[in-house]
Amino acid sequence: MSIMSSSKYTEDNVTSLKSLTNRLNLNAKYSKFDFHSWVKKNYDLKLGMNVLDVGCGNGAQIFDFIDIVGSQGSISGVDISDESIEEIKQKSENFKNIQVFAADMNNLNTIIKNDFKVKTYDLAHATYSLAYASDPTGILDAMRLALNKAGRLIITSPIDPNSLRELAKKIGNPLPKYDSIGRFPKEVLEPYFRSYFYNVKIEVVKNVLSITEVNDVINFYRNTGYYCSKTEMDLIKYAQLEIESKGFFSFEKNNFMIIGENQIF
């Protein structure tokens, strides 16, 4: 068995375009859970909606949503990755109602005020990005205050357990700073939403990836925020034994979605 070289991989590369693309591709290849259908069902998008996408990555949801909101609506997106934003700009040249900006989401309030043409939104959402921010409450405030009276705020985030991260910890890479990510929905999101919104809906979906190739296991691990080169060989050995004995290496990676909406009088 030949394992891909780790020379191009570093810790904390989770925000890069390559890292994001690799994770999305591996999720699509090995997950039985249709994440995009789940999102679209719960987002309940309509023609003419103005949407704010915080941590938009390379625009997977932007291009999913733009046909639904149509030319009467708009999508404004922000992401810290210059590569990702440049990719969206190239793909959206023919869309006058898509505007994206490369910046730290912690500055969202200023970005909305100074850079985006659309200032108020029917839907503001962040998918798998807010848990990694240094000031998530400040970002939530900026998103909430940019909603119109009937607007909705939706955050999708990882939630414990994440058995690949737990395995990495057992092997010898504790990285306690990432333990808070799995607790983020219950410790930050739910209290915030219940403080500010009249109606709050929560969905938690279990997602198990069963990976049949060792290279794909390591590729996934290398493109997570909790990757550590020191534990890589031990994780390779563990994954190889699992695949040889069971035919696959599986781990649980669950999804949390919270939706907040105000009462309309």
C-alpha positions as YAML, in Angstrom:
chain: A
units: angstrom
residues:
- id: 1
  name: MET
  ca: [0.00, 0.00, 0.00]
- id: 2
  name: SER
  ca: [1.30, 3.45, -0.94]
- id: 3
  name: ILE
  ca: [0.36, 6.36, 1.32]
- id: 4
  name: MET
  ca: [0.33, 9.87, -0.04]
- id: 5
  name: SER
  ca: [3.16, 12.06, 1.18]
- id: 6
  name: SER
  ca: [2.30, 14.43, 4.03]
- id: 7
  name: SER
  ca: [4.88, 17.05, 3.05]
- id: 8
  name: LYS
  ca: [2.22, 19.38, 1.64]
- id: 9
  name: TYR
  ca: [-0.04, 19.18, 4.67]
- id: 10
  name: THR
  ca: [0.13, 21.37, 7.74]
- id: 11
  name: GLU
  ca: [-1.91, 21.81, 10.89]
- id: 12
  name: ASP
  ca: [-4.67, 24.44, 10.82]
- id: 13
  name: ASN
  ca: [-5.16, 24.29, 7.04]
- id: 14
  name: VAL
  ca: [-8.90, 23.83, 7.39]
- id: 15
  name: THR
  ca: [-9.86, 27.15, 5.74]
- id: 16
  name: SER
  ca: [-7.97, 26.60, 2.47]
- id: 17
  name: LEU
  ca: [-9.84, 25.94, -0.77]
- id: 18
  name: LYS
  ca: [-8.02, 22.65, -1.33]
- id: 19
  name: SER
  ca: [-8.86, 21.45, 2.18]
- id: 20
  name: LEU
  ca: [-12.53, 22.38, 1.80]
- id: 21
  name: THR
  ca: [-12.80, 20.71, -1.62]
- id: 22
  name: ASN
  ca: [-11.19, 17.49, -0.36]
- id: 23
  name: ARG
  ca: [-13.56, 17.26, 2.61]
- id: 24
  name: LEU
  ca: [-16.63, 17.91, 0.47]
- id: 25
  name: ASN
  ca: [-15.58, 15.30, -2.09]
- id: 26
  name: LEU
  ca: [-14.91, 12.65, 0.55]
- id: 27
  name: ASN
  ca: [-18.18, 13.38, 2.33]
- id: 28
  name: ALA
  ca: [-20.03, 12.98, -0.98]
- id: 29
  name: LYS
  ca: [-18.17, 9.74, -1.74]
- id: 30
  name: TYR
  ca: [-18.67, 7.97, 1.59]
- id: 31
  name: SER
  ca: [-21.62, 9.51, 3.43]
- id: 32
  name: LYS
  ca: [-25.12, 8.06, 3.03]
- id: 33
  name: PHE
  ca: [-26.56, 11.31, 4.38]
- id: 34
  name: ASP
  ca: [-27.52, 13.86, 1.71]
- id: 35
  name: PHE
  ca: [-26.39, 17.04, 3.43]
- id: 36
  name: HIS
  ca: [-27.40, 19.44, 0.64]
- id: 37
  name: SER
  ca: [-30.95, 18.09, 0.39]
- id: 38
  name: TRP
  ca: [-31.30, 18.40, 4.16]
- id: 39
  name: VAL
  ca: [-30.12, 22.00, 4.07]
- id: 40
  name: LYS
  ca: [-32.39, 23.03, 1.18]
- id: 41
  name: LYS
  ca: [-35.42, 21.41, 2.81]
- id: 42
  name: ASN
  ca: [-34.93, 23.27, 6.09]
- id: 43
  name: TYR
  ca: [-33.89, 26.59, 4.58]
- id: 44
  name: ASP
  ca: [-37.23, 26.88, 2.76]
- id: 45
  name: LEU
  ca: [-35.86, 29.30, 0.18]
- id: 46
  name: LYS
  ca: [-38.26, 31.31, -1.94]
- id: 47
  name: LEU
  ca: [-38.11, 33.38, -5.12]
- id: 48
  name: GLY
  ca: [-36.90, 36.91, -4.42]
- id: 49
  name: MET
  ca: [-35.17, 36.23, -1.11]
- id: 50
  name: ASN
  ca: [-32.02, 38.13, -0.13]
- id: 51
  name: VAL
  ca: [-29.56, 35.71, 1.48]
- id: 52
  name: LEU
  ca: [-26.42, 36.31, 3.56]
- id: 53
  name: ASP
  ca: [-23.89, 33.44, 3.55]
- id: 54
  name: VAL
  ca: [-21.21, 33.74, 6.26]
- id: 55
  name: GLY
  ca: [-18.20, 31.49, 5.73]
- id: 56
  name: CYS
  ca: [-19.38, 30.70, 2.21]
- id: 57
  name: GLY
  ca: [-16.30, 28.66, 1.20]
- id: 58
  name: ASN
  ca: [-16.08, 28.12, -2.53]
- id: 59
  name: GLY
  ca: [-19.78, 28.79, -3.02]
- id: 60
  name: ALA
  ca: [-21.33, 25.32, -2.96]
- id: 61
  name: GLN
  ca: [-24.51, 26.67, -1.38]
- id: 62
  name: ILE
  ca: [-24.44, 29.95, -3.25]
- id: 63
  name: PHE
  ca: [-24.76, 28.14, -6.56]
- id: 64
  name: ASP
  ca: [-27.29, 25.73, -5.07]
- id: 65
  name: PHE
  ca: [-29.48, 28.60, -3.90]
- id: 66
  name: ILE
  ca: [-29.18, 31.20, -6.65]
- id: 67
  name: ASP
  ca: [-31.57, 29.38, -9.02]
- id: 68
  name: ILE
  ca: [-34.19, 29.30, -6.26]
- id: 69
  name: VAL
  ca: [-34.04, 32.97, -5.22]
- id: 70
  name: GLY
  ca: [-33.81, 33.95, -8.88]
- id: 71
  name: SER
  ca: [-32.91, 37.27, -10.41]
- id: 72
  name: GLN
  ca: [-35.30, 39.02, -8.03]
- id: 73
  name: GLY
  ca: [-33.28, 37.87, -5.03]
- id: 74
  name: SER
  ca: [-29.61, 38.04, -4.12]
- id: 75
  name: ILE
  ca: [-26.81, 36.26, -2.28]
- id: 76
  name: SER
  ca: [-24.06, 38.07, -0.37]
- id: 77
  name: GLY
  ca: [-21.17, 35.91, 0.82]
- id: 78
  name: VAL
  ca: [-18.06, 36.37, 2.93]
- id: 79
  name: ASP
  ca: [-15.14, 33.99, 3.49]
- id: 80
  name: ILE
  ca: [-11.60, 34.37, 4.78]
- id: 81
  name: SER
  ca: [-10.10, 32.41, 1.87]
- id: 82
  name: ASP
  ca: [-9.02, 34.60, -1.06]
- id: 83
  name: GLU
  ca: [-8.84, 31.46, -3.23]
- id: 84
  name: SER
  ca: [-12.41, 30.48, -2.47]
- id: 85
  name: ILE
  ca: [-13.78, 33.96, -3.11]
- id: 86
  name: GLU
  ca: [-11.86, 34.23, -6.37]
- id: 87
  name: GLU
  ca: [-13.35, 30.92, -7.53]
- id: 88
  name: ILE
  ca: [-16.87, 32.17, -6.76]
- id: 89
  name: LYS
  ca: [-16.22, 35.43, -8.63]
- id: 90
  name: GLN
  ca: [-15.06, 33.54, -11.72]
- id: 91
  name: LYS
  ca: [-18.09, 31.22, -11.66]
- id: 92
  name: SER
  ca: [-20.59, 34.02, -11.00]
- id: 93
  name: GLU
  ca: [-19.54, 36.49, -13.71]
- id: 94
  name: ASN
  ca: [-22.98, 36.24, -15.30]
- id: 95
  name: PHE
  ca: [-24.84, 36.73, -12.01]
- id: 96
  name: LYS
  ca: [-25.37, 40.37, -11.11]
- id: 97
  name: ASN
  ca: [-27.10, 39.34, -7.86]
- id: 98
  name: ILE
  ca: [-24.15, 37.45, -6.33]
- id: 99
  name: GLN
  ca: [-21.65, 39.54, -4.35]
- id: 100
  name: VAL
  ca: [-18.82, 37.96, -2.39]
- id: 101
  name: PHE
  ca: [-16.05, 39.46, -0.29]
- id: 102
  name: ALA
  ca: [-12.80, 38.00, 1.10]
- id: 103
  name: ALA
  ca: [-12.53, 39.01, 4.76]
- id: 104
  name: ASP
  ca: [-12.56, 37.79, 8.33]
- id: 105
  name: MET
  ca: [-16.15, 37.08, 9.36]
- id: 106
  name: ASN
  ca: [-15.41, 38.73, 12.70]
- id: 107
  name: ASN
  ca: [-15.68, 42.01, 10.77]
- id: 108
  name: LEU
  ca: [-19.11, 41.13, 9.36]
- id: 109
  name: ASN
  ca: [-20.89, 44.22, 10.66]
- id: 110
  name: THR
  ca: [-18.42, 46.51, 8.87]
- id: 111
  name: ILE
  ca: [-18.54, 44.40, 5.69]
- id: 112
  name: ILE
  ca: [-22.34, 44.64, 5.50]
- id: 113
  name: LYS
  ca: [-22.24, 48.37, 6.17]
- id: 114
  name: ASN
  ca: [-19.40, 49.30, 3.81]
- id: 115
  name: ASP
  ca: [-19.07, 46.59, 1.15]
- id: 116
  name: PHE
  ca: [-22.31, 44.77, 0.42]
- id: 117
  name: LYS
  ca: [-24.91, 46.37, -1.81]
- id: 118
  name: VAL
  ca: [-27.70, 44.50, 0.00]
- id: 119
  name: LYS
  ca: [-27.92, 45.52, 3.67]
- id: 120
  name: THR
  ca: [-30.90, 43.53, 5.00]
- id: 121
  name: TYR
  ca: [-31.73, 39.87, 4.47]
- id: 122
  name: ASP
  ca: [-34.58, 37.38, 4.50]
- id: 123
  name: LEU
  ca: [-32.15, 34.64, 5.51]
- id: 124
  name: ALA
  ca: [-28.72, 34.83, 7.15]
- id: 125
  name: HIS
  ca: [-26.87, 31.53, 7.51]
- id: 126
  name: ALA
  ca: [-23.50, 30.02, 8.34]
- id: 127
  name: THR
  ca: [-22.64, 26.41, 7.56]
- id: 128
  name: TYR
  ca: [-19.77, 24.74, 9.40]
- id: 129
  name: SER
  ca: [-17.90, 28.01, 9.87]
- id: 130
  name: LEU
  ca: [-19.05, 29.82, 13.00]
- id: 131
  name: ALA
  ca: [-17.67, 27.32, 15.52]
- id: 132
  name: TYR
  ca: [-14.14, 28.23, 14.39]
- id: 133
  name: ALA
  ca: [-14.57, 32.00, 14.81]
- id: 134
  name: SER
  ca: [-12.87, 33.92, 17.61]
- id: 135
  name: ASP
  ca: [-15.99, 36.00, 18.31]
- id: 136
  name: PRO
  ca: [-19.03, 33.92, 17.33]
- id: 137
  name: THR
  ca: [-21.45, 35.94, 19.47]
- id: 138
  name: GLY
  ca: [-20.41, 39.16, 17.73]
- id: 139
  name: ILE
  ca: [-20.97, 37.52, 14.35]
- id: 140
  name: LEU
  ca: [-24.36, 36.20, 15.45]
- id: 141
  name: ASP
  ca: [-25.29, 39.74, 16.51]
- id: 142
  name: ALA
  ca: [-24.27, 41.14, 13.13]
- id: 143
  name: MET
  ca: [-26.25, 38.46, 11.29]
- id: 144
  name: ARG
  ca: [-29.34, 38.88, 13.45]
- id: 145
  name: LEU
  ca: [-29.36, 42.67, 13.23]
- id: 146
  name: ALA
  ca: [-29.09, 42.48, 9.43]
- id: 147
  name: LEU
  ca: [-32.35, 40.50, 9.17]
- id: 148
  name: ASN
  ca: [-35.59, 42.09, 8.10]
- id: 149
  name: LYS
  ca: [-38.61, 41.73, 10.41]
- id: 150
  name: ALA
  ca: [-39.58, 38.37, 8.95]
- id: 151
  name: GLY
  ca: [-36.00, 37.16, 8.53]
- id: 152
  name: ARG
  ca: [-34.56, 33.87, 9.74]
- id: 153
  name: LEU
  ca: [-31.14, 33.02, 11.13]
- id: 154
  name: ILE
  ca: [-29.83, 29.48, 10.50]
- id: 155
  name: ILE
  ca: [-26.56, 28.02, 11.78]
- id: 156
  name: THR
  ca: [-25.31, 24.53, 10.92]
- id: 157
  name: SER
  ca: [-22.41, 23.20, 12.95]
- id: 158
  name: PRO
  ca: [-20.58, 20.05, 14.03]
- id: 159
  name: ILE
  ca: [-21.80, 18.49, 17.25]
- id: 160
  name: ASP
  ca: [-20.26, 15.78, 19.41]
- id: 161
  name: PRO
  ca: [-19.44, 13.01, 19.01]
- id: 162
  name: ASN
  ca: [-16.79, 13.16, 16.29]
- id: 163
  name: SER
  ca: [-15.15, 9.77, 16.53]
- id: 164
  name: LEU
  ca: [-12.23, 10.58, 14.20]
- id: 165
  name: ARG
  ca: [-11.22, 13.50, 16.43]
- id: 166
  name: GLU
  ca: [-11.66, 11.27, 19.48]
- id: 167
  name: LEU
  ca: [-9.44, 8.61, 17.90]
- id: 168
  name: ALA
  ca: [-6.75, 11.21, 17.17]
- id: 169
  name: LYS
  ca: [-6.90, 12.26, 20.83]
- id: 170
  name: LYS
  ca: [-6.49, 8.68, 22.04]
- id: 171
  name: ILE
  ca: [-3.53, 8.12, 19.73]
- id: 172
  name: GLY
  ca: [-1.77, 11.07, 21.34]
- id: 173
  name: ASN
  ca: [-2.96, 14.36, 19.86]
- id: 174
  name: PRO
  ca: [-5.34, 15.89, 22.44]
- id: 175
  name: LEU
  ca: [-5.66, 19.41, 20.93]
- id: 176
  name: PRO
  ca: [-8.07, 20.59, 23.66]
- id: 177
  name: LYS
  ca: [-8.86, 23.80, 21.74]
- id: 178
  name: TYR
  ca: [-10.96, 21.69, 19.36]
- id: 179
  name: ASP
  ca: [-13.02, 20.02, 22.10]
- id: 180
  name: SER
  ca: [-15.16, 23.15, 22.31]
- id: 181
  name: ILE
  ca: [-16.28, 22.81, 18.67]
- id: 182
  name: GLY
  ca: [-18.46, 19.79, 19.39]
- id: 183
  name: ARG
  ca: [-19.98, 21.56, 22.39]
- id: 184
  name: PHE
  ca: [-20.52, 24.83, 20.51]
- id: 185
  name: PRO
  ca: [-24.17, 24.12, 19.55]
- id: 186
  name: LYS
  ca: [-25.32, 23.47, 23.10]
- id: 187
  name: GLU
  ca: [-23.09, 25.95, 24.91]
- id: 188
  name: VAL
  ca: [-23.31, 28.93, 22.54]
- id: 189
  name: LEU
  ca: [-25.90, 28.56, 19.79]
- id: 190
  name: GLU
  ca: [-28.91, 27.24, 21.67]
- id: 191
  name: PRO
  ca: [-28.73, 29.79, 24.55]
- id: 192
  name: TYR
  ca: [-28.24, 32.63, 22.05]
- id: 193
  name: PHE
  ca: [-31.18, 31.64, 19.85]
- id: 194
  name: ARG
  ca: [-33.52, 31.13, 22.80]
- id: 195
  name: SER
  ca: [-32.61, 34.60, 24.08]
- id: 196
  name: TYR
  ca: [-33.35, 36.43, 20.83]
- id: 197
  name: PHE
  ca: [-35.90, 34.49, 18.77]
- id: 198
  name: TYR
  ca: [-39.58, 33.78, 19.29]
- id: 199
  name: ASN
  ca: [-39.48, 30.44, 17.43]
- id: 200
  name: VAL
  ca: [-36.46, 28.12, 17.62]
- id: 201
  name: LYS
  ca: [-36.17, 24.84, 15.74]
- id: 202
  name: ILE
  ca: [-33.32, 22.36, 16.25]
- id: 203
  name: GLU
  ca: [-32.39, 19.29, 14.22]
- id: 204
  name: VAL
  ca: [-29.52, 16.89, 14.90]
- id: 205
  name: VAL
  ca: [-28.68, 14.31, 12.25]
- id: 206
  name: LYS
  ca: [-26.31, 11.41, 12.78]
- id: 207
  name: ASN
  ca: [-23.83, 10.96, 9.96]
- id: 208
  name: VAL
  ca: [-21.44, 8.00, 9.63]
- id: 209
  name: LEU
  ca: [-18.71, 7.83, 7.00]
- id: 210
  name: SER
  ca: [-17.56, 4.31, 6.14]
- id: 211
  name: ILE
  ca: [-14.31, 4.69, 4.20]
- id: 212
  name: THR
  ca: [-12.89, 1.73, 2.30]
- id: 213
  name: GLU
  ca: [-9.48, 3.12, 1.31]
- id: 214
  name: VAL
  ca: [-6.68, 4.01, 3.72]
- id: 215
  name: ASN
  ca: [-5.54, 6.90, 1.52]
- id: 216
  name: ASP
  ca: [-9.00, 8.44, 1.76]
- id: 217
  name: VAL
  ca: [-9.00, 8.13, 5.56]
- id: 218
  name: ILE
  ca: [-5.69, 9.96, 5.76]
- id: 219
  name: ASN
  ca: [-6.72, 12.50, 3.15]
- id: 220
  name: PHE
  ca: [-9.80, 13.32, 5.21]
- id: 221
  name: TYR
  ca: [-7.75, 13.59, 8.42]
- id: 222
  name: ARG
  ca: [-5.14, 15.81, 6.79]
- id: 223
  name: ASN
  ca: [-7.86, 18.26, 5.76]
- id: 224
  name: THR
  ca: [-9.45, 18.69, 9.17]
- id: 225
  name: GLY
  ca: [-8.71, 21.43, 11.68]
- id: 226
  name: TYR
  ca: [-7.42, 18.87, 14.19]
- id: 227
  name: TYR
  ca: [-4.81, 17.28, 11.91]
- id: 228
  name: CYS
  ca: [-1.39, 16.60, 13.47]
- id: 229
  name: SER
  ca: [1.49, 15.10, 11.49]
- id: 230
  name: LYS
  ca: [2.93, 13.44, 14.62]
- id: 231
  name: THR
  ca: [-0.06, 11.11, 14.95]
- id: 232
  name: GLU
  ca: [-0.47, 10.36, 11.25]
- id: 233
  name: MET
  ca: [1.38, 7.02, 11.08]
- id: 234
  name: ASP
  ca: [-0.44, 5.61, 14.11]
- id: 235
  name: LEU
  ca: [-3.77, 6.58, 12.60]
- id: 236
  name: ILE
  ca: [-2.77, 4.98, 9.28]
- id: 237
  name: LYS
  ca: [-1.98, 1.70, 11.06]
- id: 238
  name: TYR
  ca: [-5.29, 1.78, 12.92]
- id: 239
  name: ALA
  ca: [-7.29, 2.53, 9.75]
- id: 240
  name: GLN
  ca: [-5.46, -0.18, 7.79]
- id: 241
  name: LEU
  ca: [-6.27, -2.80, 10.43]
- id: 242
  name: GLU
  ca: [-9.95, -1.74, 10.47]
- id: 243
  name: ILE
  ca: [-10.21, -1.95, 6.67]
- id: 244
  name: GLU
  ca: [-8.44, -5.31, 6.53]
- id: 245
  name: SER
  ca: [-10.70, -6.83, 9.21]
- id: 246
  name: LYS
  ca: [-14.07, -5.18, 8.41]
- id: 247
  name: GLY
  ca: [-13.70, -3.84, 4.89]
- id: 248
  name: PHE
  ca: [-14.06, -0.22, 6.00]
- id: 249
  name: PHE
  ca: [-13.02, 2.37, 8.56]
- id: 250
  name: SER
  ca: [-16.03, 4.22, 9.92]
- id: 251
  name: PHE
  ca: [-16.44, 7.28, 12.07]
- id: 252
  name: GLU
  ca: [-19.34, 9.37, 13.30]
- id: 253
  name: LYS
  ca: [-19.51, 13.01, 12.22]
- id: 254
  name: ASN
  ca: [-22.81, 14.60, 13.21]
- id: 255
  name: ASN
  ca: [-24.69, 17.70, 12.08]
- id: 256
  name: PHE
  ca: [-26.56, 20.27, 14.17]
- id: 257
  name: MET
  ca: [-28.89, 22.87, 12.68]
- id: 258
  name: ILE
  ca: [-30.66, 25.64, 14.59]
- id: 259
  name: ILE
  ca: [-33.25, 27.97, 13.03]
- id: 260
  name: GLY
  ca: [-34.45, 31.17, 14.65]
- id: 261
  name: GLU
  ca: [-37.37, 33.29, 13.50]
- id: 262
  name: ASN
  ca: [-39.27, 36.18, 14.98]
- id: 263
  name: GLN
  ca: [-42.99, 36.33, 15.57]
- id: 264
  name: ILE
  ca: [-44.76, 38.32, 12.87]
- id: 265
  name: PHE
  ca: [-47.47, 40.65, 14.21]
...
